[in-house]
């Protein structure tokens, strides 16, 4: 990701592109009185620009305790970890861009698939994050948390970026906003290429474009936004440890070099904001239409099912998604108590025509095992009341009701069907203080995730012909949290949260099937400690620790441990503003070991990765910066699994650790010019 301003320029003026980065505690919008829970917060465009990022999806690492990795090619969605979850591609973490849901239901690769590669990082104006099922606005996939990203309406100045890096990385960006038709027209165009570090070249190509017209103000205005994205790539999927140990391939090698894919996404969205008379409330409307496609070729078991052709398969989908979100807020006084009320309606319809699972060899289709046409719709209503009981005590009470309908027409008639379900989710938060610059929080609520519509109607396994039980359409979760946030020490903002989450059925990645599937019920609890410190005028320091414990909550001979569950994340970052034109920073992330099998006999190794940036402001408009990722060239892994695979020449499948290596040291040089 190219470097923009990390702080004020040499002359002391704020960077007009991003606004001044205030290098102080709480720069991520987490000040006292701003949140309903200790784990809630936000990050600004300036925060995002100040930290080096290897991938677009790492924007989500501004959520404390969240880890973003990649276990396949650069065009595939990232893999995420948070609060004891291996979220795979987003199963329990909801993500939105200007109200458009990013998580894909009934996705060809996995439920909740969250691909953020359609974003241009410089055009992300803000990230608001929440953790836990305590918020009435948040519904499907939000049990672990959510992130809502906002795009800006305007840029103070135009922006041109050219980036080059090791192993064929290149990126160009042009963005600006201009006056047009009594409003503002914002545009952005991004082109990127990358060969990557793997023996099998990624040959990644990515195109992004954004066009937004906006008029009015933040409180009374509207916008119309068009976005387009396309990418193609080769992939080095996860590989067997024994293949490396035997010398069959190197650490950066591929067992099936024909893996990879193509994807595209286009969207049109409209947003309307109107303030009530006197400014006591607000009406918002968000409407969107998204068209997307994916052809993803993977081989995760090599030659287990087909010793001749191999086990490569394609997951293909063609999707249209549309929806409308409405919300109205207003202030009131009842019995001498000040209140803020909010009600909302959220609708969404997904149409997949079709979604396909087929066996392939060298990306050539052999046999279609399943082809479905799916219509999945949902509608939700929510209400929320905030009451200020005393000067130091307020409550936030909410209720959400979601209703779903599923319709599946399958190539196997027995797996066609219709289903419907609904779920109610009450929420409550209590906020006390501040006393001595310290606030206290208690939060509780219910949440849920939807299951794949195909699983809801499936009665016969398309591979084996065996009878199977359909999945429950909606799976509930219960969570609670107590926390504290303090600014009692000058320059330091610190938050501590203790949380617990029980979920009725875990969505786990099945390496042998190449998809997520419903599993056993689980329970989690943990502690998170988040710190932002202003070290005088010269640096901002952030330090986060997230610890969690995860277990299946039922009795089973396989064992109580949840494969892939994360137990420990520690991060430390330093941002240094400009001194005589120079600026920079460093970020370290520790990713703890994970259990890989239910009985805890196999575990992954931990990893610690460091990124660094150093830059120089040539003048008030032009900057040059060097980013280094995996600074110490650590040979660690991004993702790890344990399941049976069969290499060419082996007589039977063998259980083994299957891993994807982290990228070796990577260097990128960026030139940024504002005009």
C-alpha positions in Angstrom: 0.0 0.0 0.0 1.5 3.4 -1.0 2.6 5.8 1.6 0.7 9.0 2.3 1.3 11.5 5.0 2.1 10.0 8.4 1.8 13.3 10.1 2.4 17.0 9.5 4.8 18.0 6.8 8.2 19.6 7.4 6.7 23.1 7.5 4.2 22.0 10.2 1.0 22.2 8.0 -1.4 19.3 8.0 -1.4 17.0 5.0 -4.3 18.3 3.0 -5.0 14.9 1.4 -5.7 13.1 4.6 -6.1 15.8 7.2 -3.8 16.2 10.1 -2.9 13.0 11.8 -3.0 13.9 15.5 -0.3 11.8 17.0 -2.0 11.5 20.3 -3.8 9.0 22.5 -7.2 8.2 21.1 -6.4 9.1 17.5 -8.6 6.2 16.5 -11.7 7.8 17.7 -12.1 6.0 21.0 -12.3 8.9 23.4 -14.5 8.9 26.6 -18.2 9.2 25.9 -17.9 8.0 22.3 -18.8 4.3 22.7 -21.3 2.0 24.3 -18.7 -0.7 25.0 -15.0 -0.8 25.9 -14.3 -2.8 22.7 -15.9 -0.3 20.3 -13.8 2.2 18.3 -12.9 3.7 14.9 -10.0 4.4 12.7 -9.7 7.4 10.3 -8.2 7.7 6.9 -5.1 9.3 8.5 -4.7 6.3 10.8 -5.0 3.9 7.8 -2.4 5.9 5.8 0.1 6.0 8.6 0.5 2.2 8.9 2.1 0.0 6.1 -0.2 -2.7 4.8 0.8 -5.6 2.5 -2.8 -6.3 1.4 -5.9 -4.2 1.1 -7.7 -6.5 3.6 -5.3 -5.5 6.4 -7.4 -2.4 6.8 -9.4 -4.6 9.2 -6.3 -5.1 11.4 -7.2 -1.7 12.9 -9.8 -3.7 14.9 -7.7 -4.6 17.9 -7.0 -8.4 18.1 -8.0 -9.1 14.5 -5.5 -10.9 12.3 -5.6 -10.8 8.5 -3.6 -13.4 6.5 -3.8 -15.0 3.0 -3.8 -18.7 2.4 -4.1 -18.6 -1.4 -3.6 -16.2 -4.3 -3.8 -12.5 -4.1 -7.3 -12.2 -5.7 -9.0 -14.5 -3.2 -10.6 -13.1 0.0 -8.3 -12.9 3.0 -8.6 -15.2 6.0 -9.5 -13.6 9.3 -9.0 -14.4 13.0 -10.7 -12.7 16.0 -11.9 -13.4 19.5 -11.1 -17.1 19.5 -12.4 -17.6 15.9 -10.8 -18.8 12.8 -13.3 -16.7 10.8 -12.1 -18.3 7.6 -13.2 -15.7 5.1 -15.6 -13.9 7.4 -18.1 -16.3 8.9 -18.7 -14.5 12.2 -17.5 -10.9 11.4 -19.9 -8.6 9.4 -18.3 -6.1 7.1 -20.0 -3.2 5.3 -19.0 -0.5 2.9 -21.3 2.5 2.9 -24.1 0.2 4.1 -23.5 -2.5 1.4 -22.9 -5.9 3.0 -19.6 -7.4 1.9 -20.2 -10.9 3.5 -21.7 -13.2 0.9 -24.4 -15.6 1.8 -24.5 -19.1 0.2 -21.1 -18.3 -1.4 -19.4 -20.8 -3.7 -16.3 -21.0 -1.5 -17.6 -20.4 2.0 -20.4 -18.9 4.0 -19.8 -15.2 4.8 -17.0 -14.8 2.2 -15.6 -11.3 2.6 -13.4 -10.0 -0.3 -12.2 -6.5 0.3 -10.0 -6.3 -2.8 -12.6 -4.0 -4.5 -11.6 -1.2 -2.1 -9.0 1.5 -2.9 -7.3 2.1 0.5 -6.8 5.8 0.0 -10.5 6.2 -0.5 -11.5 4.6 2.8 -12.5 7.6 4.9 -13.3 5.8 8.2 -13.6 2.4 9.8 -16.1 2.0 12.7 -15.8 -1.3 14.5 -17.8 -3.1 17.1 -17.3 -6.5 18.8 -19.9 -8.9 20.2 -23.6 -9.2 19.5 -24.6 -6.1 21.6 -25.8 -3.7 18.8 -29.3 -3.6 17.4 -28.1 -2.4 14.0 -25.9 -5.5 13.5 -27.4 -8.8 12.3 -26.2 -11.7 10.2 -22.5 -12.7 10.7 -21.9 -10.1 13.5 -21.6 -12.4 16.5 -17.8 -11.8 16.9 -18.1 -8.2 15.6 -18.5 -5.9 12.7 -16.7 -3.2 10.8 -18.4 -0.4 8.8 -16.2 1.4 6.3 -17.2 4.8 4.9 -16.0 6.3 1.7 -15.3 10.1 1.5 -17.4 12.4 -0.6 -14.5 14.6 -1.5 -10.7 14.9 -1.4 -9.1 18.2 -0.5 -6.5 17.6 -3.3 -5.9 15.3 -6.1 -3.7 12.3 -5.6 -1.3 10.4 -7.8 0.7 7.4 -6.5 3.2 5.1 -8.2 4.5 2.1 -6.3 7.1 -0.5 -7.3 8.3 -3.4 -5.3 10.2 -6.7 -5.2 9.1 -9.6 -7.3 7.2 -7.6 -9.9 4.9 -5.6 -7.7 3.5 -2.5 -9.3 0.6 -0.2 -8.5 -0.6 3.1 -9.8 -3.4 5.3 -8.5 -5.1 8.4 -9.6 -7.9 10.1 -7.5 -9.4 13.5 -7.2 -12.7 15.3 -6.6 -14.1 18.2 -8.7 -17.1 20.5 -8.6 -19.9 19.3 -10.8 -23.6 20.1 -11.2 -23.9 21.9 -7.9 -22.2 19.0 -6.1 -18.9 17.1 -6.0 -17.6 14.4 -8.3 -15.1 12.0 -6.7 -13.2 9.5 -8.9 -10.5 6.9 -8.3 -8.7 4.5 -10.6 -6.2 1.8 -9.4 -4.2 -0.7 -11.4 -2.0 -3.3 -9.7 0.2 -6.3 -10.7 2.2 -8.8 -8.7 4.3 -11.8 -9.6 4.7 -12.7 -5.9 7.3 -14.6 -4.0 6.1 -18.1 -4.8 7.7 -20.6 -7.2 4.5 -20.6 -9.1 4.1 -16.9 -10.1 0.9 -15.2 -8.9 0.6 -13.2 -12.2 -2.0 -11.2 -10.3 -3.7 -8.4 -12.2 -6.2 -6.0 -10.4 -8.3 -3.2 -11.6 -10.4 -0.9 -9.4 -12.5 2.2 -10.3 -14.8 4.4 -8.2 -17.1 7.3 -9.2 -19.2 9.2 -6.7 -21.5 12.2 -7.0 -22.5 13.9 -3.8 -24.4 17.0 -2.9 -25.3 18.7 0.4 -23.7 18.3 3.8 -22.9 15.4 6.1 -26.3 15.8 7.9 -28.4 16.8 4.9 -27.2 15.4 1.6 -27.1 12.5 -0.8 -24.7 10.5 -2.9 -24.7 8.1 -5.8 -21.7 5.8 -6.1 -20.5 3.4 -8.8 -17.7 0.9 -8.2 -16.0 -1.7 -10.4 -13.4 -4.3 -9.7 -11.8 -7.2 -11.6 -8.9 -9.5 -10.9 -7.2 -12.7 -12.1 -4.4 -14.7 -10.5 -2.6 -17.9 -10.0 -2.6 -19.4 -6.5 -0.2 -21.3 -4.4 -2.6 -23.1 -2.2 -1.7 -24.6 1.2 0.9 -27.4 0.9 1.6 -30.6 2.9 4.6 -30.4 5.3 5.8 -33.8 4.2 6.1 -32.6 0.6 8.5 -29.9 1.8 10.4 -32.3 4.2 10.9 -34.8 1.4 12.2 -32.3 -1.1 9.3 -32.7 -3.5 8.7 -29.0 -3.4 10.2 -26.0 -1.6 8.5 -23.9 1.1 7.2 -21.6 -1.6 6.3 -24.4 -4.0 2.9 -25.5 -5.3 1.6 -29.0 -5.6 -1.0 -28.0 -8.3 0.3 -24.9 -10.1 -2.9 -24.6 -12.1 -4.8 -23.3 -9.0 -6.1 -19.7 -9.2 -9.1 -17.8 -10.4 -10.8 -14.8 -11.8 -13.3 -12.5 -10.1 -15.2 -9.3 -10.8 -17.6 -7.0 -8.9 -19.6 -4.0 -9.8 -22.0 -2.0 -7.7 -24.3 1.0 -7.7 -25.4 2.5 -4.4 -27.4 5.5 -3.3 -27.4 7.2 0.2 -29.7 9.9 1.5 -29.4 11.8 4.8 -32.0 14.2 6.2 -31.9 15.9 9.6 -35.1 16.5 11.6 -36.3 20.0 12.2 -34.1 21.5 14.9 -31.5 18.8 14.4 -33.0 16.5 17.0 -32.9 13.4 14.7 -31.9 12.0 11.4 -33.4 9.9 8.6 -31.0 7.8 6.5 -31.6 5.7 3.4 -29.1 3.3 1.8 -29.9 1.4 -1.4 -27.6 -0.9 -3.4 -27.3 -3.3 -6.2 -24.2 -5.5 -6.6 -23.3 -7.9 -9.4 -20.4 -10.3 -8.8 -18.8 -13.4 -10.3 -16.1 -15.8 -9.2 -14.3 -18.8 -10.7 -12.0 -20.3 -8.1 -9.9 -23.3 -8.8 -8.4 -25.2 -5.8 -6.8 -28.5 -5.0 -6.6 -29.1 -1.3 -6.2 -32.9 -1.1 -4.0 -33.3 -4.2 -4.7 -37.0 -5.4 -6.9 -38.4 -2.7 -10.1 -38.8 -4.7 -8.7 -39.1 -8.2 -5.1 -40.6 -8.3 -5.0 -39.9 -12.1 -6.3 -36.4 -12.7 -6.0 -35.0 -9.2 -8.5 -33.4 -6.9 -8.8 -29.9 -8.3 -12.2 -28.4 -8.3 -13.9 -25.2 -9.3 -16.3 -23.2 -7.2 -18.2 -20.9 -9.5 -20.9 -18.4 -8.9 -22.8 -15.6 -10.6 -24.5 -13.3 -8.1 -26.9 -10.4 -8.0 -27.5 -8.8 -4.6 -29.8 -5.9 -3.8 -31.1 -4.2 -0.7 -32.4 -1.2 1.1 -31.6 0.1 4.6 -33.8 2.7 6.3 -33.3 4.3 9.7 -34.9 7.1 11.7 -33.6 8.6 14.9 -35.1 11.3 17.2 -34.7 12.8 20.6 -37.3 12.8 23.3 -37.8 13.5 27.0 -40.0 11.2 29.1 -40.4 11.6 32.9 -37.6 14.1 32.9 -35.2 11.7 31.3 -33.4 12.5 28.0 -33.7 9.8 25.4 -32.4 9.1 21.9 -34.5 6.6 19.9 -33.7 4.8 16.6 -35.7 2.4 14.5 -34.6 0.8 11.3 -35.5 -1.6 8.4 -32.9 -3.7 6.6 -33.7 -5.8 3.5 -31.5 -7.9 1.3 -32.0 -10.3 -1.6 -29.3 -12.6 -3.1 -29.9 -14.4 -6.4 -27.3 -16.9 -7.5 -27.7 -18.1 -11.1 -25.9 -20.5 -10.7 -23.6 -21.5 -8.0 -21.5 -24.6 -9.1 -19.1 -27.2 -7.6 -17.3 -29.2 -10.3 -14.2 -31.4 -10.5 -11.5 -30.1 -12.9 -8.0 -30.8 -14.1 -5.7 -27.9 -15.1 -8.8 -25.7 -14.9 -10.7 -27.9 -17.4 -14.0 -29.0 -16.1 -14.5 -32.8 -15.8 -17.8 -33.3 -13.9 -20.3 -31.1 -12.3 -21.1 -32.5 -8.9 -23.6 -29.8 -8.0 -25.3 -26.8 -9.7 -27.8 -24.8 -7.8 -29.9 -21.7 -8.5 -30.6 -19.9 -5.2 -32.9 -17.1 -4.1 -32.3 -16.0 -0.5 -34.0 -13.0 1.0 -34.1 -11.4 4.4 -35.8 -8.5 6.2 -35.0 -7.1 9.6 -36.5 -4.5 11.8 -34.7 -3.1 14.8 -35.4 -0.5 17.6 -32.9 1.1 20.0 -33.4 3.4 22.9 -30.7 5.3 24.7 -31.7 6.8 28.1 -29.6 9.1 30.2 -30.8 8.0 33.7 -28.4 10.3 35.6 -25.4 12.4 34.6 -23.2 9.4 35.1 -25.5 6.5 34.0 -27.0 5.7 30.6 -28.5 2.6 29.1 -28.8 1.4 25.5 -31.6 -1.2 25.0 -32.4 -2.7 21.6 -34.3 -5.4 19.9 -33.8 -6.9 16.5 -36.0 -9.4 14.5 -34.7 -11.1 11.3 -36.7 -13.2 8.9 -35.2 -15.3 6.1 -36.5 -17.2 3.1 -34.5 -19.7 1.1 -35.3 -21.2 -2.3 -33.0 -23.7 -3.9 -33.3 -25.4 -7.3 -30.6 -28.0 -7.5 -29.3 -30.2 -10.3 -30.1 -33.1 -7.9 -33.9 -32.7 -7.4 -33.7 -34.2 -3.9 -31.6 -31.3 -2.8 -34.1 -28.7 -4.1 -36.5 -27.1 -1.6 -37.9 -24.1 0.2 -37.4 -23.0 3.8 -37.9 -20.0 6.1 -36.8 -19.0 9.5 -36.8 -16.0 11.9 -34.9 -15.0 15.0 -35.2 -12.3 17.7 -32.1 -10.7 19.2 -32.4 -8.5 22.3 -29.5 -6.2 23.3 -28.6 -4.2 26.4 -25.7 -2.0 27.4 -25.1 0.0 30.5 -22.5 2.8 30.7 -21.3 4.3 33.9 -19.2 7.4 34.4 -16.9 9.0 33.8 -15.3 9.2 37.2 -11.7 10.3 37.3 -11.6 10.2 33.5 -12.7 6.5 33.6 -15.9 4.9 32.1 -17.3 1.4 32.9 -19.4 -0.8 30.6 -21.7 -3.8 30.9 -23.0 -5.3 27.6 -25.1 -8.4 26.7 -27.0 -9.5 23.7 -28.0 -12.2 21.2 -26.8 -12.6 17.7 -26.8 -15.1 14.9 -25.4 -16.3 11.6 -27.3 -17.7 8.6 -26.2 -21.0 7.1 -25.7 -21.8 3.4 -29.1 -22.1 1.7 -27.8 -25.3 -0.1 -27.2 -26.9 3.3 -30.6 -25.9 4.5 -32.3 -27.9 1.7 -29.7 -30.7 1.1 -30.7 -34.2 1.9 -28.3 -36.2 -0.3 -24.5 -35.8 -0.4 -23.8 -35.1 -4.1 -20.4 -36.8 -3.9 -21.3 -40.1 -2.1 -25.1 -40.3 -2.5 -25.4 -40.8 1.3 -28.4 -39.3 3.1 -27.6 -36.2 5.2 -29.5 -34.0 7.6 -30.3 -30.4 6.5 -28.7 -27.6 8.3 -30.6 -25.3 10.7 -31.2 -22.0 8.7 -30.3 -19.6 11.5 -28.0 -20.3 14.4 -28.1 -18.2 17.5 -25.3 -16.8 19.7 -25.3 -15.3 23.2 -22.6 -12.9 24.3 -21.7 -10.6 27.2 -18.9 -8.1 28.0 -17.7 -6.0 30.9 -15.1 -3.3 30.3 -13.4 -0.2 31.4 -11.9 2.7 29.5 -9.7 5.3 31.1 -7.7 8.5 30.3 -6.7 9.0 33.9 -3.0 8.9 33.0 -2.0 11.9 30.8 -1.4 10.9 27.2 -2.6 7.3 27.7 -6.0 5.9 26.6 -6.4 2.4 27.8 -9.4 -0.1 27.5 -9.9 -3.4 29.1 -12.7 -5.8 28.1 -13.7 -9.2 29.5 -16.0 -11.1 27.2 -17.9 -14.4 26.7 -19.6 -15.8 23.6 -21.6 -19.0 23.1 -22.7 -20.1 19.7 -25.1 -22.8 18.7 -23.1 -24.2 15.8 -19.6 -23.4 14.7 -18.9 -22.8 11.0 -15.6 -24.6 10.4 -13.5 -24.9 7.2 -13.4 -28.4 5.9 -10.1 -28.8 4.0 -11.1 -32.0 2.3 -14.3 -30.5 0.9 -12.9 -27.0 0.4 -15.8 -25.2 2.1 -17.2 -24.1 5.4 -19.7 -26.4 7.1 -21.8 -26.4 10.3 -20.1 -28.1 13.2 -20.7 -28.4 17.0 -21.7 -25.7 19.5 -18.9 -23.7 21.1 -18.1 -21.5 24.0 -15.5 -18.8 24.2 -14.3 -16.2 26.7 -11.3 -13.8 26.7 -9.7 -10.6 27.7 -8.6 -7.7 25.5 -6.3 -4.8 26.5 -6.0 -1.9 24.1 -3.7 1.1 24.6 -3.0 4.3 22.8 -0.2 6.5 24.1 1.1 9.9 23.1 4.8 9.9 23.7 5.4 13.6 23.9 5.3 15.3 20.5 7.4 12.8 18.7 5.5 9.6 18.5 2.2 7.8 18.9 2.4 4.2 20.3 -0.4 1.6 20.2 -0.2 -1.7 22.1 -2.9 -4.4 22.1 -3.2 -7.8 23.8 -6.0 -10.2 23.1 -6.3 -13.6 24.9 -9.1 -16.1 24.4 -10.1 -19.7 25.3 -12.3 -21.7 23.0 -13.9 -25.1 23.4 -16.7 -27.1 22.0 -19.5 -27.1 24.6 -20.9 -30.6 23.9 -19.4 -34.0 24.7 -17.8 -35.8 21.9 -15.1 -38.5 21.7 -13.2 -36.5 19.1 -12.2 -33.9 21.8 -13.3 -30.5 23.1 -10.8 -28.3 21.2 -11.9 -26.2 18.2 -9.5 -26.5 15.2 -8.0 -23.2 14.1 -9.2 -21.3 17.2 -6.9 -18.4 18.0 -5.7 -18.0 21.5 -3.3 -15.0 21.6 -2.7 -11.9 19.5 -0.2 -9.2 20.6 0.6 -6.1 18.5 2.8 -3.1 19.0 3.0 -0.1 16.7 4.9 3.3 16.6 4.1 6.2 14.4 6.7 9.0 14.1 5.6 12.3 12.6 7.8 14.3 10.3 11.0 15.7 11.7 12.9 17.9 9.2 10.9 16.2 6.5 11.5 12.6 7.6 8.6 10.4 8.9 8.1 6.7 9.5 6.9 3.9 11.8 7.0 0.3 12.7 4.4 -2.4 13.5 4.9 -5.8 15.1 2.2 -8.5 15.3 2.4 -11.7 17.3 0.0 -14.5 16.2 -0.1 -17.3 18.7 -0.3 -21.0 18.0 -3.6 -22.7 17.1 -5.0 -26.1 17.9 -5.4 -28.1 14.6 -7.3 -31.1 15.8 -10.0 -31.7 18.4 -7.8 -33.6 20.9 -5.1 -30.9 20.9 -2.4 -33.4 19.8 -1.3 -31.2 16.8 -0.8 -27.5 17.0 0.5 -24.8 14.7 3.6 -22.7 15.5 3.3 -19.0 16.5 4.6 -16.2 14.3 5.8 -12.7 14.8 6.0 -10.3 11.8 7.4 -6.8 11.6 6.7 -4.1 9.1 8.5 -0.8 8.9 8.3 2.5 7.0 10.6 5.4 6.4 9.8 8.3 4.2 10.8 11.8 3.2 8.7 14.8 2.2 10.4 16.2 -0.9 8.2 19.3 -0.8 4.6 20.1 0.4 3.1 18.1 -2.5 5.5 15.2 -3.0 6.6 12.4 -0.8 8.7 9.3 -1.2 8.5 6.3 1.2 9.9 2.8 1.6 7.8 0.1 3.2 9.3 -3.2 4.3 7.1 -6.2 5.2 8.4 -9.2 7.2 11.4 -7.1 8.0 13.4 -9.9 9.6 12.5 -12.4 6.9 10.9 -14.8 9.3 10.0 -18.3 7.8 6.6 -18.6 9.4 3.1 -19.6 8.3 0.0 -17.6 7.6 -2.4 -20.5 8.0 -2.2 -24.1 9.2 -4.6 -27.1 9.0 -4.4 -30.8 9.7 -6.2 -33.3 7.5 -5.6 -36.2 5.1 -4.0 -35.6 1.7 -2.4 -37.9 -0.9 0.6 -36.9 -2.9 1.3 -38.4 -6.3 2.9 -41.8 -5.8 1.4 -42.4 -2.4 -0.8 -45.4 -2.0 -3.2 -43.9 0.6 -4.0 -40.5 2.0 -1.9 -39.4 5.0 -2.9 -37.0 7.8 -0.4 -34.2 7.9 0.0 -30.5 8.7 -1.1 -28.4 5.7 0.2 -24.9 5.7 0.6 -21.7 3.7 3.8 -19.8 4.2 3.9 -16.1 5.1 5.5 -14.0 2.4 9.3 -13.5 2.8 10.7 -10.0 3.2 9.0 -7.7 0.7 10.1 -4.1 -0.2 8.0 -1.5 -1.8 8.9 2.1 -2.8 6.1 4.7 -3.3 6.1 8.2 -4.8 3.0 10.2 -3.9 2.1 13.6 -5.4 -0.8 15.8 -4.5 -2.2 18.3 -7.0 
